[in-house]
Amino acid sequence: MKTRDLLDMIPKGSQYPESMSLGELLRFASTRHLNGIAVAQSDNGEMYLAFLAGEPEGAIYIDDKGTFYGDKATVLIQGNEIFALWDVEADLVRALVMGCRIYEKTYIKTSSTYDVPDIGVKSTGIGILSLTIMRKNVPKNGVRVSIRKEGMTVGSDITTDTGSVGFRLMYGDYTCIVEDRAHAVSTFPLRFDRKNTRIVLDLEK
């Protein structure tokens, strides 16, 4: 059975009234812990995101070149898509996710952030900064990480199960603010460039 036929066979419940950007969709689904399928259509193709308990667990991208599943689908997200969201029973979403599971959620969260202007300095490049937050070599899940540039917050996110977050930023110097679940705050200076795209921060150091 073709993937498109499978998606069409899934009975959808009520459609949420407003269309949403990717960032709005992730926040909306997370705060309501909902189960559902979000669909974005463009001239290039169709993107499907499957949510379980508010988390994006599956992805499918279909265009004239073929069908892509899971992580391969998420890397094709541009970040400017507009999604319609449908309420779908959890068991049906789980069945779909079995064939298109997302393992690296940093991709999708990074795509939901906006390009950040470099403040006060001419840009020399842009890329994706991946941070991993650790404590005594153990990844910290559910930790809030904020990125600041000259006192302005240019990105904020919550770490995944692997302690990871990702931000799309201009190359340059930043300050990273980490607030753990006990509301203890740690501050780290960061230099982000082509040689420093993946940084591990240990809260015990």
Backbone torsions as a table, in degrees:
resi	resn	phi	psi	omega
1	MET	NA	136.3	179.3
2	LYS	-71.3	149.0	-178.5
3	THR	-58.7	-42.0	-179.8
4	ARG	-60.2	-38.9	178.5
5	ASP	-65.8	-39.4	178.4
6	LEU	-62.7	-44.4	179.2
7	LEU	-63.0	-39.6	-180.0
8	ASP	-68.0	-25.0	-177.9
9	MET	-81.0	-18.7	-178.3
10	ILE	-70.7	118.5	179.5
11	PRO	-69.4	125.8	-178.7
12	LYS	-99.2	145.1	175.2
13	GLY	-87.0	-141.7	-177.5
14	SER	-73.9	147.0	176.7
15	GLN	-92.8	133.7	176.2
16	TYR	-68.5	138.6	-166.0
17	PRO	-65.1	-38.1	-173.4
18	GLU	-94.3	145.4	170.1
19	SER	-81.4	150.3	-172.0
20	MET	-136.3	147.2	169.2
21	SER	-71.5	171.2	-179.0
22	LEU	-61.4	-45.0	179.3
23	GLY	-61.8	-43.5	178.1
24	GLU	-64.0	-39.1	179.6
25	LEU	-62.8	-45.9	-179.0
26	LEU	-62.8	-41.4	179.2
27	ARG	-68.7	-42.5	-178.8
28	PHE	-61.4	-48.3	-178.5
29	ALA	-65.5	-40.1	-177.0
30	SER	-66.8	-45.0	-176.1
31	THR	-69.1	-24.2	-178.7
32	ARG	-103.7	-2.9	179.2
33	HIS	51.1	42.1	-171.7
34	LEU	-87.9	160.6	171.7
35	ASN	-109.5	132.4	-179.0
36	GLY	177.7	-178.2	178.3
37	ILE	-129.4	128.6	177.8
38	ALA	-106.0	140.9	-175.9
39	VAL	-129.4	130.0	173.9
40	ALA	-123.3	130.1	-179.6
41	GLN	-119.5	139.5	177.8
42	SER	-143.0	-179.7	178.1
43	ASP	-66.8	-23.7	-176.5
44	ASN	-87.1	-31.6	-177.8
45	GLY	173.6	-165.8	-178.6
46	GLU	-126.1	135.2	177.3
47	MET	-115.5	129.5	176.7
48	TYR	-118.1	132.2	175.1
49	LEU	-122.6	129.0	-178.9
50	ALA	-104.9	128.8	-176.9
51	PHE	-114.0	135.1	172.7
52	LEU	-127.1	123.0	-178.3
53	ALA	51.1	36.7	174.9
54	GLY	88.0	-4.7	-178.0
55	GLU	-105.5	137.8	175.0
56	PRO	-71.9	111.9	-174.4
57	GLU	-110.3	-18.2	-178.7
58	GLY	-144.7	153.2	-179.8
59	ALA	-147.6	141.2	175.5
60	ILE	-137.4	133.7	175.2
61	TYR	-125.1	129.3	-177.3
62	ILE	-124.2	125.8	172.2
63	ASP	-143.6	-170.4	-176.0
64	ASP	-71.2	-9.2	178.0
65	LYS	-91.4	-12.7	179.4
66	GLY	142.2	-161.6	-178.6
67	THR	-123.1	133.1	-177.9
68	PHE	-119.9	143.5	-173.2
69	TYR	-123.9	150.2	171.5
70	GLY	60.6	-132.9	-177.4
71	ASP	-59.6	-35.2	179.5
72	LYS	-64.3	-29.9	177.3
73	ALA	-75.6	-40.1	-175.3
74	THR	-66.0	-31.2	-179.1
75	VAL	-70.7	-12.0	177.7
76	LEU	-90.7	-2.0	176.6
77	ILE	-69.0	129.9	179.9
78	GLN	-86.5	-25.8	-178.7
79	GLY	98.1	-10.7	-179.6
80	ASN	-110.1	11.6	179.9
81	GLU	-69.3	151.8	173.9
82	ILE	-113.7	123.6	-172.9
83	PHE	-106.6	141.8	164.6
84	ALA	-99.5	137.8	-174.2
85	LEU	-116.5	131.9	-178.9
86	TRP	-118.9	140.2	174.4
87	ASP	-78.6	124.8	-178.5
88	VAL	-134.8	142.0	-179.2
89	GLU	-59.8	142.9	-174.2
90	ALA	-58.6	-40.6	-178.1
91	ASP	-62.3	-36.6	179.2
92	LEU	-71.5	-38.5	177.1
93	VAL	-64.1	-42.2	178.9
94	ARG	-59.8	-40.1	179.6
95	ALA	-62.7	-39.7	178.9
96	LEU	-69.3	-41.7	-176.7
97	VAL	-63.2	-27.9	-179.9
98	MET	-55.1	-28.2	-178.9
99	GLY	-104.0	0.9	-175.4
100	CYS	-148.6	36.7	-172.8
101	ARG	-66.0	140.1	173.8
102	ILE	-91.4	122.8	178.8
103	TYR	-101.4	-33.9	-179.3
104	GLU	-111.5	94.3	-174.7
105	LYS	-78.6	-9.3	177.1
106	THR	-58.4	-36.1	-179.0
107	TYR	-58.1	-49.1	-174.8
108	ILE	-71.9	-36.0	179.0
109	LYS	-70.1	-36.1	177.8
110	THR	-65.9	-38.7	-179.6
111	SER	-66.8	-18.5	-178.3
112	SER	-84.7	-7.2	179.5
113	THR	-90.2	156.2	179.3
114	TYR	-89.1	153.9	171.8
115	ASP	-60.3	134.8	-175.2
116	VAL	-105.7	125.6	178.6
117	PRO	-69.3	142.2	175.0
118	ASP	-76.5	128.6	-172.1
119	ILE	-95.3	118.6	173.1
120	GLY	81.8	-9.9	-177.9
121	VAL	-134.0	139.6	178.0
122	LYS	-63.9	134.7	-177.3
123	SER	-67.6	140.2	175.0
124	THR	-116.0	8.6	179.2
125	GLY	154.1	168.0	179.1
126	ILE	-141.3	146.8	-179.2
127	GLY	-164.1	-169.9	-179.5
128	ILE	-109.3	119.4	176.4
129	LEU	-92.8	120.4	177.9
130	SER	-106.4	123.3	179.5
131	LEU	-114.6	140.8	173.0
132	THR	-121.7	123.4	-178.2
133	ILE	-99.2	124.7	-177.2
134	MET	-124.9	159.0	166.4
135	ARG	-140.4	115.2	-176.0
136	LYS	53.5	45.9	176.4
137	ASN	67.8	14.8	176.7
138	VAL	-111.0	124.6	178.9
139	PRO	-61.0	139.2	-177.9
140	LYS	-105.5	114.8	179.0
141	ASN	-89.8	146.7	174.3
142	GLY	74.8	23.3	178.9
143	VAL	-98.0	134.1	178.7
144	ARG	-83.0	129.3	179.7
145	VAL	-121.2	124.9	178.2
146	SER	-119.4	143.9	178.1
147	ILE	-114.5	128.9	-179.2
148	ARG	-121.8	147.2	176.7
149	LYS	-132.6	115.0	-179.4
150	GLU	51.1	44.2	176.6
151	GLY	84.7	-6.3	-178.8
152	MET	-102.7	131.4	176.2
153	THR	-76.4	120.6	-177.1
154	VAL	-111.6	-1.5	177.4
155	GLY	-171.6	145.6	178.9
156	SER	-153.7	137.4	-178.8
157	ASP	-159.6	172.0	179.2
158	ILE	-111.5	136.0	-177.8
159	THR	-67.1	150.5	177.7
160	THR	-84.6	-173.7	178.9
161	ASP	-60.3	-26.7	-180.0
162	THR	-89.9	6.7	-179.3
163	GLY	76.9	16.9	-171.1
164	SER	-105.1	148.3	168.8
165	VAL	-141.4	160.6	178.7
166	GLY	-139.3	145.3	-179.7
167	PHE	-137.8	140.9	174.0
168	ARG	-94.5	115.4	-170.4
169	LEU	-139.9	158.5	166.7
170	MET	-73.2	148.6	175.1
171	TYR	-65.0	142.7	179.4
172	GLY	157.0	-168.0	-179.1
173	ASP	-96.9	135.2	-177.9
174	TYR	-137.6	166.9	170.4
175	THR	-115.8	129.9	179.0
176	CYS	-104.1	125.7	178.4
177	ILE	-109.6	122.0	-179.0
178	VAL	-115.5	124.0	177.7
179	GLU	-118.3	115.7	-177.6
180	ASP	-82.7	-177.8	-174.8
181	ARG	-68.0	-20.6	176.6
182	ALA	-89.4	7.4	178.8
183	HIS	67.0	20.0	170.9
184	ALA	-77.8	135.3	-173.9
185	VAL	-111.3	132.4	175.2
186	SER	-123.0	144.2	-177.8
187	THR	-121.7	134.5	-179.1
188	PHE	-133.4	130.1	170.7
189	PRO	-77.4	140.2	-178.5
190	LEU	-128.1	142.3	169.2
191	ARG	-115.8	114.1	-176.9
192	PHE	-107.9	117.9	175.3
193	ASP	-151.9	-171.6	-175.6
194	ARG	-61.8	-25.8	-178.7
195	LYS	-90.0	-13.1	-177.5
196	ASN	-129.0	77.6	-179.8
197	THR	-106.9	-17.4	178.6
198	ARG	-126.6	115.2	-174.1
199	ILE	-127.1	134.3	176.0
200	VAL	-104.9	128.4	179.3
201	LEU	-115.6	126.0	-179.6
202	ASP	-105.1	121.9	-176.5
203	LEU	-70.5	-12.7	-179.5
204	GLU	-90.8	-6.6	-177.4
205	LYS	-95.8	NA	NA
